[in-house]
Amino acid sequence: MIWCVTLNPSLDVTYRLRERFVPGTISLADTMDARLGGKGNNVARTVQLLGQPVTVVGVFGGATGAELKGRAENLGIPVVSESVPDDARICITVISGDGAITELRPPGPWVTKHTADRLLSEVERGVLPGDWITISGSLPPGLEPSVYSEWIDALKPKTAGIIVDCGGEALSLSVAAQPTAVVPNQEEFLAAFCGKPPSSVGTHYIVTGGADGVTWWPPGQGKRRWIPGPVAVVNSVGAGDTFLGALVSQIVVGKSWEDAIPWATAAATASVETVGVAVLDPSRIALHLAKIQEARLC
């Protein structure tokens, strides 16, 4: 089982416009795509699409939270959750007719440490030694950056591995708890570590960079990088979540990191061809995998 943790879930709504988006005016959208969202939920949708068992873990607030739980259940994904009174986020992506992408990301509902601890206890009771955990995204108001490191400390002895995708102080504190891997994007990695990962006995550092490719620092070894081939980008939002979902889906069935990372890169490349957030056609993965090249690094 793969458990995908999202403490700040959202309803992800994407609008695609025919004309150029002009702030301060009325814009008419050609299409609308609404999905169960928040980074970890995007990961979960990818895991399910790729055929692996997955459970959604999150704090679902108000009527929007109830809608999100319903969407997970309609997809056939089990849910482990806590509720809070305030509504979960609605995150909006606008794809302009000229290809520009605008994102609106609210902070989310207030969540207490007590609520997060109750949720962690539920996960601790459910996990098995062969399970994998992903922990993704921003923290809602009310929770300190140390929450993720506390989850790592509690769940690492009980599971096969934990992969974390976050930024800022939460990322730095997570690394101190030594998860199996961290998968920040380039901006988050530069901000936290100035472009060079701290020494770690067992943590894989995997940095996603869009067209610049994916860079991997195996524990105690030199870095490697894979560059995707050219692709017609429609919506790049959520590509990193698709990458993580594809990565953990490969690792859980015994693939090596060396094989799983380029495969996940190909999956993320396929996802940017679609309108929705973290949506992909799995039949496109092999095509993109054939175009990936490993870069020569000094």
BALOBA-1460 file (C-alpha; in Angstrom, 3 decimals):
// residues 298
<rec num="1" residu="m" x="0.000" y="0.000" z="0.000"/>
<rec num="2" residu="i" x="1.084" y="3.571" z="-0.728"/>
<rec num="3" residu="w" x="-0.228" y="6.185" z="1.712"/>
<rec num="4" residu="c" x="-0.336" y="9.719" z="0.274"/>
<rec num="5" residu="v" x="-0.452" y="12.426" z="2.942"/>
<rec num="6" residu="t" x="-1.911" y="15.871" z="2.152"/>
<rec num="7" residu="l" x="-2.449" y="18.025" z="5.221"/>
<rec num="8" residu="n" x="-3.646" y="20.959" z="3.079"/>
<rec num="9" residu="p" x="-5.831" y="19.426" z="0.336"/>
<rec num="10" residu="s" x="-7.721" y="21.401" z="-2.278"/>
<rec num="11" residu="l" x="-10.241" y="21.252" z="-5.044"/>
<rec num="12" residu="d" x="-8.094" y="22.002" z="-8.103"/>
<rec num="13" residu="v" x="-10.041" y="23.852" z="-10.790"/>
<rec num="14" residu="t" x="-8.422" y="24.582" z="-14.170"/>
<rec num="15" residu="y" x="-9.894" y="26.999" z="-16.717"/>
<rec num="16" residu="r" x="-8.648" y="27.087" z="-20.305"/>
<rec num="17" residu="l" x="-9.277" y="30.297" z="-22.236"/>
<rec num="18" residu="r" x="-9.388" y="30.796" z="-25.984"/>
<rec num="19" residu="e" x="-8.282" y="34.417" z="-25.723"/>
<rec num="20" residu="r" x="-5.418" y="35.968" z="-23.796"/>
<rec num="21" residu="f" x="-6.105" y="36.358" z="-20.066"/>
<rec num="22" residu="v" x="-6.333" y="40.054" z="-19.141"/>
<rec num="23" residu="p" x="-6.535" y="40.868" z="-15.395"/>
<rec num="24" residu="g" x="-9.365" y="43.205" z="-14.477"/>
<rec num="25" residu="t" x="-11.650" y="42.027" z="-17.272"/>
<rec num="26" residu="i" x="-14.261" y="39.280" z="-17.747"/>
<rec num="27" residu="s" x="-12.718" y="36.160" z="-19.304"/>
<rec num="28" residu="l" x="-14.746" y="33.375" z="-20.883"/>
<rec num="29" residu="a" x="-13.367" y="29.880" z="-20.405"/>
<rec num="30" residu="d" x="-13.661" y="27.238" z="-23.107"/>
<rec num="31" residu="t" x="-13.230" y="24.356" z="-20.656"/>
<rec num="32" residu="m" x="-13.191" y="23.685" z="-16.932"/>
<rec num="33" residu="d" x="-11.474" y="20.732" z="-15.216"/>
<rec num="34" residu="a" x="-12.104" y="20.066" z="-11.490"/>
<rec num="35" residu="r" x="-10.108" y="17.437" z="-9.608"/>
<rec num="36" residu="l" x="-9.360" y="16.094" z="-6.149"/>
<rec num="37" residu="g" x="-6.233" y="18.125" z="-5.450"/>
<rec num="38" residu="g" x="-3.489" y="19.204" z="-3.153"/>
<rec num="39" residu="k" x="-0.069" y="17.765" z="-3.944"/>
<rec num="40" residu="g" x="-0.442" y="14.465" z="-2.119"/>
<rec num="41" residu="n" x="-3.870" y="13.843" z="-3.614"/>
<rec num="42" residu="n" x="-2.395" y="14.453" z="-7.066"/>
<rec num="43" residu="v" x="0.225" y="11.850" z="-6.195"/>
<rec num="44" residu="a" x="-2.531" y="9.437" z="-5.120"/>
<rec num="45" residu="r" x="-4.463" y="9.874" z="-8.365"/>
<rec num="46" residu="t" x="-1.303" y="9.098" z="-10.326"/>
<rec num="47" residu="v" x="-0.550" y="6.025" z="-8.207"/>
<rec num="48" residu="q" x="-4.057" y="4.695" z="-8.753"/>
<rec num="49" residu="l" x="-3.897" y="5.368" z="-12.502"/>
<rec num="50" residu="l" x="-0.664" y="3.369" z="-12.650"/>
<rec num="51" residu="g" x="-2.312" y="0.408" z="-10.960"/>
<rec num="52" residu="q" x="-0.945" y="0.443" z="-7.409"/>
<rec num="53" residu="p" x="-3.061" y="0.341" z="-4.220"/>
<rec num="54" residu="v" x="-3.220" y="3.726" z="-2.552"/>
<rec num="55" residu="t" x="-4.845" y="5.432" z="0.420"/>
<rec num="56" residu="v" x="-5.472" y="9.174" z="0.731"/>
<rec num="57" residu="v" x="-4.580" y="10.756" z="4.097"/>
<rec num="58" residu="g" x="-5.645" y="14.299" z="4.886"/>
<rec num="59" residu="v" x="-7.491" y="16.971" z="6.796"/>
<rec num="60" residu="f" x="-10.735" y="17.771" z="5.002"/>
<rec num="61" residu="g" x="-12.458" y="21.000" z="5.968"/>
<rec num="62" residu="g" x="-16.092" y="22.018" z="5.663"/>
<rec num="63" residu="a" x="-18.276" y="21.449" z="2.603"/>
<rec num="64" residu="t" x="-15.313" y="21.600" z="0.254"/>
<rec num="65" residu="g" x="-13.582" y="18.910" z="2.292"/>
<rec num="66" residu="a" x="-16.677" y="16.720" z="2.091"/>
<rec num="67" residu="e" x="-16.642" y="17.204" z="-1.682"/>
<rec num="68" residu="l" x="-12.996" y="16.134" z="-1.814"/>
<rec num="69" residu="k" x="-13.635" y="13.006" z="0.256"/>
<rec num="70" residu="g" x="-16.512" y="12.150" z="-2.053"/>
<rec num="71" residu="r" x="-14.297" y="12.549" z="-5.100"/>
<rec num="72" residu="a" x="-11.676" y="10.218" z="-3.609"/>
<rec num="73" residu="e" x="-14.331" y="7.641" z="-2.763"/>
<rec num="74" residu="n" x="-15.820" y="7.937" z="-6.261"/>
<rec num="75" residu="l" x="-12.389" y="7.113" z="-7.643"/>
<rec num="76" residu="g" x="-12.290" y="4.047" z="-5.400"/>
<rec num="77" residu="i" x="-9.472" y="5.426" z="-3.238"/>
<rec num="78" residu="p" x="-9.755" y="4.721" z="0.517"/>
<rec num="79" residu="v" x="-9.609" y="7.798" z="2.760"/>
<rec num="80" residu="v" x="-8.123" y="8.246" z="6.235"/>
<rec num="81" residu="s" x="-9.081" y="11.706" z="7.423"/>
<rec num="82" residu="e" x="-9.823" y="14.250" z="10.083"/>
<rec num="83" residu="s" x="-12.287" y="17.113" z="9.674"/>
<rec num="84" residu="v" x="-12.157" y="20.791" z="10.619"/>
<rec num="85" residu="p" x="-14.969" y="23.389" z="10.424"/>
<rec num="86" residu="d" x="-13.393" y="25.766" z="7.882"/>
<rec num="87" residu="d" x="-13.569" y="24.936" z="4.177"/>
<rec num="88" residu="a" x="-10.666" y="23.282" z="2.398"/>
<rec num="89" residu="r" x="-8.976" y="25.298" z="-0.317"/>
<rec num="90" residu="i" x="-10.149" y="25.800" z="-3.886"/>
<rec num="91" residu="c" x="-7.037" y="26.319" z="-6.020"/>
<rec num="92" residu="i" x="-7.503" y="27.868" z="-9.454"/>
<rec num="93" residu="t" x="-5.327" y="27.576" z="-12.550"/>
<rec num="94" residu="v" x="-6.019" y="29.745" z="-15.596"/>
<rec num="95" residu="i" x="-4.430" y="28.716" z="-18.906"/>
<rec num="96" residu="s" x="-4.439" y="31.794" z="-21.118"/>
<rec num="97" residu="g" x="-4.948" y="31.638" z="-24.865"/>
<rec num="98" residu="d" x="-1.308" y="32.674" z="-25.299"/>
<rec num="99" residu="g" x="-0.118" y="29.758" z="-23.131"/>
<rec num="100" residu="a" x="0.591" y="31.758" z="-19.966"/>
<rec num="101" residu="i" x="-0.442" y="30.053" z="-16.726"/>
<rec num="102" residu="t" x="-1.848" y="31.921" z="-13.717"/>
<rec num="103" residu="e" x="-2.329" y="30.159" z="-10.374"/>
<rec num="104" residu="l" x="-4.352" y="31.218" z="-7.327"/>
<rec num="105" residu="r" x="-3.416" y="29.370" z="-4.120"/>
<rec num="106" residu="p" x="-5.255" y="30.258" z="-0.850"/>
<rec num="107" residu="p" x="-3.728" y="29.298" z="2.523"/>
<rec num="108" residu="g" x="-6.271" y="26.688" z="3.607"/>
<rec num="109" residu="p" x="-8.298" y="26.178" z="6.805"/>
<rec num="110" residu="w" x="-7.005" y="26.404" z="10.360"/>
<rec num="111" residu="v" x="-5.739" y="23.007" z="11.584"/>
<rec num="112" residu="t" x="-4.615" y="22.369" z="15.155"/>
<rec num="113" residu="k" x="-1.701" y="20.199" z="16.217"/>
<rec num="114" residu="h" x="-4.203" y="18.001" z="18.050"/>
<rec num="115" residu="t" x="-6.040" y="17.310" z="14.784"/>
<rec num="116" residu="a" x="-2.798" y="16.449" z="12.974"/>
<rec num="117" residu="d" x="-1.747" y="14.158" z="15.827"/>
<rec num="118" residu="r" x="-5.071" y="12.291" z="15.708"/>
<rec num="119" residu="l" x="-4.601" y="11.765" z="11.990"/>
<rec num="120" residu="l" x="-1.046" y="10.503" z="12.493"/>
<rec num="121" residu="s" x="-2.277" y="8.019" z="15.103"/>
<rec num="122" residu="e" x="-4.824" y="6.644" z="12.610"/>
<rec num="123" residu="v" x="-2.091" y="6.145" z="10.009"/>
<rec num="124" residu="e" x="0.218" y="4.497" z="12.553"/>
<rec num="125" residu="r" x="-2.513" y="1.968" z="13.344"/>
<rec num="126" residu="g" x="-3.039" y="1.157" z="9.666"/>
<rec num="127" residu="v" x="0.409" y="0.944" z="8.075"/>
<rec num="128" residu="l" x="2.281" y="-2.294" z="7.454"/>
<rec num="129" residu="p" x="6.058" y="-2.877" z="7.192"/>
<rec num="130" residu="g" x="5.976" y="-3.104" z="3.378"/>
<rec num="131" residu="d" x="4.033" y="0.124" z="2.882"/>
<rec num="132" residu="w" x="5.391" y="3.402" z="1.489"/>
<rec num="133" residu="i" x="4.423" y="6.908" z="2.592"/>
<rec num="134" residu="t" x="4.486" y="10.129" z="0.578"/>
<rec num="135" residu="i" x="4.147" y="13.472" z="2.384"/>
<rec num="136" residu="s" x="3.483" y="16.417" z="0.119"/>
<rec num="137" residu="g" x="2.716" y="20.088" z="-0.108"/>
<rec num="138" residu="s" x="2.197" y="23.137" z="2.023"/>
<rec num="139" residu="l" x="1.070" y="23.135" z="5.628"/>
<rec num="140" residu="p" x="-2.257" y="24.749" z="6.542"/>
<rec num="141" residu="p" x="-2.438" y="27.618" z="9.053"/>
<rec num="142" residu="g" x="-2.057" y="26.374" z="12.619"/>
<rec num="143" residu="l" x="0.621" y="23.747" z="11.982"/>
<rec num="144" residu="e" x="4.336" y="24.297" z="12.581"/>
<rec num="145" residu="p" x="7.011" y="23.342" z="9.989"/>
<rec num="146" residu="s" x="8.170" y="20.556" z="12.336"/>
<rec num="147" residu="v" x="5.000" y="18.511" z="11.722"/>
<rec num="148" residu="y" x="6.447" y="16.627" z="8.753"/>
<rec num="149" residu="s" x="9.591" y="15.649" z="10.644"/>
<rec num="150" residu="e" x="7.390" y="14.336" z="13.469"/>
<rec num="151" residu="w" x="5.479" y="12.197" z="10.973"/>
<rec num="152" residu="i" x="8.749" y="10.867" z="9.562"/>
<rec num="153" residu="d" x="10.039" y="9.975" z="13.037"/>
<rec num="154" residu="a" x="6.787" y="8.156" z="13.879"/>
<rec num="155" residu="l" x="6.265" y="6.289" z="10.597"/>
<rec num="156" residu="k" x="9.780" y="5.493" z="9.411"/>
<rec num="157" residu="p" x="10.265" y="2.511" z="11.771"/>
<rec num="158" residu="k" x="6.886" y="1.059" z="10.757"/>
<rec num="159" residu="t" x="7.151" y="1.274" z="6.937"/>
<rec num="160" residu="a" x="9.378" y="0.474" z="3.967"/>
<rec num="161" residu="g" x="10.092" y="4.087" z="3.111"/>
<rec num="162" residu="i" x="8.983" y="7.732" z="3.213"/>
<rec num="163" residu="i" x="9.309" y="10.291" z="0.398"/>
<rec num="164" residu="v" x="8.764" y="13.992" z="1.117"/>
<rec num="165" residu="d" x="7.910" y="16.804" z="-1.311"/>
<rec num="166" residu="c" x="7.765" y="20.215" z="0.333"/>
<rec num="167" residu="g" x="9.712" y="23.452" z="0.640"/>
<rec num="168" residu="g" x="10.969" y="26.032" z="3.106"/>
<rec num="169" residu="e" x="11.645" y="25.240" z="6.735"/>
<rec num="170" residu="a" x="9.456" y="22.138" z="6.539"/>
<rec num="171" residu="l" x="11.886" y="20.712" z="3.976"/>
<rec num="172" residu="s" x="14.970" y="21.474" z="6.083"/>
<rec num="173" residu="l" x="13.414" y="19.925" z="9.187"/>
<rec num="174" residu="s" x="12.219" y="16.900" z="7.203"/>
<rec num="175" residu="v" x="15.749" y="16.238" z="5.973"/>
<rec num="176" residu="a" x="16.995" y="16.250" z="9.558"/>
<rec num="177" residu="a" x="14.609" y="13.335" z="10.235"/>
<rec num="178" residu="q" x="16.240" y="11.372" z="7.369"/>
<rec num="179" residu="p" x="13.359" y="10.249" z="5.157"/>
<rec num="180" residu="t" x="14.122" y="7.788" z="2.379"/>
<rec num="181" residu="a" x="13.983" y="10.559" z="-0.227"/>
<rec num="182" residu="v" x="13.064" y="14.200" z="-0.730"/>
<rec num="183" residu="v" x="11.807" y="15.479" z="-4.097"/>
<rec num="184" residu="p" x="11.693" y="19.293" z="-4.059"/>
<rec num="185" residu="n" x="11.629" y="21.389" z="-7.216"/>
<rec num="186" residu="q" x="14.632" y="23.483" z="-8.214"/>
<rec num="187" residu="e" x="13.399" y="26.648" z="-6.505"/>
<rec num="188" residu="e" x="12.696" y="24.851" z="-3.216"/>
<rec num="189" residu="f" x="16.042" y="23.032" z="-3.357"/>
<rec num="190" residu="l" x="18.032" y="26.212" z="-3.991"/>
<rec num="191" residu="a" x="16.239" y="28.072" z="-1.204"/>
<rec num="192" residu="a" x="16.786" y="25.297" z="1.346"/>
<rec num="193" residu="f" x="20.266" y="24.067" z="0.464"/>
<rec num="194" residu="c" x="21.853" y="26.663" z="-1.864"/>
<rec num="195" residu="g" x="22.005" y="24.067" z="-4.636"/>
<rec num="196" residu="k" x="24.000" y="21.413" z="-2.772"/>
<rec num="197" residu="p" x="22.387" y="18.709" z="-0.620"/>
<rec num="198" residu="p" x="23.641" y="18.264" z="2.932"/>
<rec num="199" residu="s" x="25.474" y="15.044" z="3.646"/>
<rec num="200" residu="s" x="23.109" y="12.258" z="4.608"/>
<rec num="201" residu="v" x="23.599" y="8.618" z="5.409"/>
<rec num="202" residu="g" x="20.482" y="7.313" z="3.715"/>
<rec num="203" residu="t" x="18.408" y="10.040" z="2.030"/>
<rec num="204" residu="h" x="18.041" y="10.319" z="-1.749"/>
<rec num="205" residu="y" x="17.840" y="13.911" z="-3.039"/>
<rec num="206" residu="i" x="15.807" y="14.135" z="-6.242"/>
<rec num="207" residu="v" x="15.273" y="17.621" z="-7.682"/>
<rec num="208" residu="t" x="12.685" y="18.209" z="-10.399"/>
<rec num="209" residu="g" x="13.366" y="20.975" z="-12.891"/>
<rec num="210" residu="g" x="10.827" y="20.773" z="-15.705"/>
<rec num="211" residu="a" x="12.571" y="21.025" z="-19.070"/>
<rec num="212" residu="d" x="15.918" y="21.122" z="-17.220"/>
<rec num="213" residu="g" x="15.316" y="17.542" z="-16.176"/>
<rec num="214" residu="v" x="15.617" y="15.637" z="-12.905"/>
<rec num="215" residu="t" x="18.790" y="15.536" z="-10.811"/>
<rec num="216" residu="w" x="19.472" y="12.691" z="-8.378"/>
<rec num="217" residu="w" x="21.982" y="12.555" z="-5.559"/>
<rec num="218" residu="p" x="22.107" y="8.931" z="-4.309"/>
<rec num="219" residu="p" x="23.273" y="8.605" z="-0.692"/>
<rec num="220" residu="g" x="27.035" y="9.047" z="-0.557"/>
<rec num="221" residu="q" x="27.459" y="9.223" z="-4.357"/>
<rec num="222" residu="g" x="27.811" y="11.812" z="-7.118"/>
<rec num="223" residu="k" x="24.792" y="13.312" z="-8.849"/>
<rec num="224" residu="r" x="23.118" y="12.140" z="-12.051"/>
<rec num="225" residu="r" x="20.639" y="13.950" z="-14.278"/>
<rec num="226" residu="w" x="18.087" y="12.939" z="-16.898"/>
<rec num="227" residu="i" x="16.763" y="15.416" z="-19.490"/>
<rec num="228" residu="p" x="13.332" y="14.905" z="-21.120"/>
<rec num="229" residu="g" x="12.798" y="15.312" z="-24.822"/>
<rec num="230" residu="p" x="10.800" y="18.186" z="-26.336"/>
<rec num="231" residu="v" x="7.102" y="18.300" z="-25.545"/>
<rec num="232" residu="a" x="4.180" y="20.593" z="-26.369"/>
<rec num="233" residu="v" x="3.348" y="22.010" z="-22.924"/>
<rec num="234" residu="v" x="-0.334" y="22.609" z="-22.201"/>
<rec num="235" residu="n" x="-0.327" y="22.723" z="-18.384"/>
<rec num="236" residu="s" x="2.773" y="22.054" z="-16.296"/>
<rec num="237" residu="v" x="0.981" y="22.474" z="-12.946"/>
<rec num="238" residu="g" x="1.177" y="19.236" z="-10.952"/>
<rec num="239" residu="a" x="3.923" y="17.651" z="-13.055"/>
<rec num="240" residu="g" x="6.077" y="17.236" z="-9.948"/>
<rec num="241" residu="d" x="3.226" y="15.389" z="-8.230"/>
<rec num="242" residu="t" x="2.876" y="13.100" z="-11.238"/>
<rec num="243" residu="f" x="6.623" y="12.471" z="-11.021"/>
<rec num="244" residu="l" x="6.377" y="11.466" z="-7.362"/>
<rec num="245" residu="g" x="3.348" y="9.238" z="-7.957"/>
<rec num="246" residu="a" x="5.110" y="7.470" z="-10.808"/>
<rec num="247" residu="l" x="8.362" y="7.209" z="-8.827"/>
<rec num="248" residu="v" x="6.837" y="5.589" z="-5.751"/>
<rec num="249" residu="s" x="4.722" y="3.309" z="-7.969"/>
<rec num="250" residu="q" x="7.948" y="1.940" z="-9.449"/>
<rec num="251" residu="i" x="9.881" y="1.738" z="-6.187"/>
<rec num="252" residu="v" x="7.104" y="-0.161" z="-4.409"/>
<rec num="253" residu="v" x="7.254" y="-2.980" z="-6.985"/>
<rec num="254" residu="g" x="11.019" y="-3.335" z="-6.619"/>
<rec num="255" residu="k" x="12.406" y="-1.147" z="-9.404"/>
<rec num="256" residu="s" x="15.772" y="0.453" z="-8.736"/>
<rec num="257" residu="w" x="16.031" y="4.212" z="-8.231"/>
<rec num="258" residu="e" x="18.196" y="4.321" z="-11.346"/>
<rec num="259" residu="d" x="15.365" y="2.869" z="-13.434"/>
<rec num="260" residu="a" x="12.454" y="4.482" z="-11.594"/>
<rec num="261" residu="i" x="13.639" y="8.097" z="-11.891"/>
<rec num="262" residu="p" x="13.763" y="8.327" z="-15.720"/>
<rec num="263" residu="w" x="10.479" y="6.407" z="-15.949"/>
<rec num="264" residu="a" x="8.857" y="8.871" z="-13.561"/>
<rec num="265" residu="t" x="10.365" y="11.732" z="-15.570"/>
<rec num="266" residu="a" x="8.645" y="10.352" z="-18.669"/>
<rec num="267" residu="a" x="5.337" y="10.163" z="-16.778"/>
<rec num="268" residu="a" x="5.703" y="13.789" z="-15.665"/>
<rec num="269" residu="t" x="6.473" y="14.788" z="-19.256"/>
<rec num="270" residu="a" x="3.270" y="13.083" z="-20.384"/>
<rec num="271" residu="s" x="1.293" y="15.003" z="-17.766"/>
<rec num="272" residu="v" x="2.217" y="18.446" z="-19.134"/>
<rec num="273" residu="e" x="0.471" y="17.587" z="-22.397"/>
<rec num="274" residu="t" x="-2.937" y="17.684" z="-20.689"/>
<rec num="275" residu="v" x="-5.256" y="20.470" z="-19.498"/>
<rec num="276" residu="g" x="-5.908" y="19.116" z="-16.006"/>
<rec num="277" residu="v" x="-3.577" y="19.274" z="-13.013"/>
<rec num="278" residu="a" x="-1.488" y="16.075" z="-12.694"/>
<rec num="279" residu="v" x="-3.421" y="14.217" z="-15.400"/>
<rec num="280" residu="l" x="-1.723" y="11.908" z="-17.881"/>
<rec num="281" residu="d" x="-2.224" y="9.266" z="-20.529"/>
<rec num="282" residu="p" x="-0.114" y="6.264" z="-19.387"/>
<rec num="283" residu="s" x="0.236" y="5.085" z="-22.979"/>
<rec num="284" residu="r" x="2.453" y="8.138" z="-23.621"/>
<rec num="285" residu="i" x="5.068" y="7.188" z="-21.005"/>
<rec num="286" residu="a" x="7.002" y="4.772" z="-23.244"/>
<rec num="287" residu="l" x="7.171" y="7.378" z="-26.016"/>
<rec num="288" residu="h" x="8.649" y="10.004" z="-23.698"/>
<rec num="289" residu="l" x="10.957" y="7.516" z="-21.979"/>
<rec num="290" residu="a" x="12.582" y="6.755" z="-25.333"/>
<rec num="291" residu="k" x="13.459" y="10.450" z="-25.715"/>
<rec num="292" residu="i" x="15.045" y="10.933" z="-22.288"/>
<rec num="293" residu="q" x="18.814" y="11.330" z="-22.230"/>
<rec num="294" residu="e" x="21.187" y="11.144" z="-19.305"/>
<rec num="295" residu="a" x="23.314" y="14.267" z="-19.092"/>
<rec num="296" residu="r" x="27.082" y="14.128" z="-18.756"/>
<rec num="297" residu="l" x="28.066" y="15.745" z="-15.477"/>
<rec num="298" residu="c" x="31.506" y="16.803" z="-14.364"/>
